[in-house]
Amino acid sequence: MGRVPKVTLADATAFVRNPLAFIAGRWTPAPSTVQRAALAALVMSVVIVVTGGAVRLTGSGLGCPTWPKCTEDSLTATSAMGVHGAIEFGNRMLTYVLCAAVGWAIVAARSQKPWRRSLTRLGWAQFWVVMGNAVLGGIVVLVGLNPYTVAAHFLLSTALIAVATVMWQRTRESDTAPRPLAGKAVQQLVWVLVAATVLLIAVGTVVTGAGPHAGDSSDVERMPLDWENVSRLHAVLAWIVVTLTFALWFVLKAVDAPEGPLHRTRDLFLVLLAQGVIGYVQYFTDLPEVLVGAHMLGSCLVWIATLRVLLSLRERPEVMADVPGPSAEAVPTRA
């Protein structure tokens, strides 16, 4: 068993003043560790969306009727609150797990040698989005699951997934200037695809806000829209995204694009097909809770796959150190 290092007063003071710099001075994670930390933050950002959906689908949205405490008299759920209180409070506790995952990503990025400020900033961006969404989640409870605040809560979670995806990708790249792997027309087509996907997700929140799963058994306000008409609009947008993805794959084939963009586009197409099957089955089977939850997971995966297509259109090659060659004086000359 190794000897425990002695902690001096100077060490304790340095840690209090700047804990990240203190840890970075004593720990250098492997690149794979930084990648796993970023992936853990991304996975948890998806998990918190799915568990939040479980809260709504089980009618537990007001299981803890106030915030930040669970009730006026208790910080935690009590046995008298039943399963709904346990589900809602459990989802709140998962926020701390998400914070821990994001914190690990920040510490790993800050401790990497050489330090990459861009990665650390992406980690902190996730932290502040999580904090903002936690407050917004509290507002959702305080206003009785108002559907507009619920939609904003989901969209902010989608923004968190976007930042986490970018950070995960950046851990596997250098900090050199990006070099495009496709022409301007292809890039524009992909941006149209991204915009259509954002619109698809946004309309999906309207479907939720107008649909039957209000999140609680009480009389919860719904968006004053015809749910079936909004669902049809959502389906049309989904077909537009599928068509754009199919077209992009053919364009990439035509211009002989590298394998990276082609593989990411194929992955997106497969995820979209699976999501479409789930969407149509849940629509024609009167929205069973399990399928609605699977559809929410699929929404996260579609968004991640779309962003991976966008990020695959450029590369950041490693900078190779120049190897000094022999000087002119050192080269022998023939007399």
Helices and strands as residue ranges (DSSP letters): H 9-17, H 19-24, H 31-57, G 79-81, H 82-111, H 117-142, H 147-170, E 179-180, H 184-210, H 227-254, H 259-284, H 289-311, E 314-315
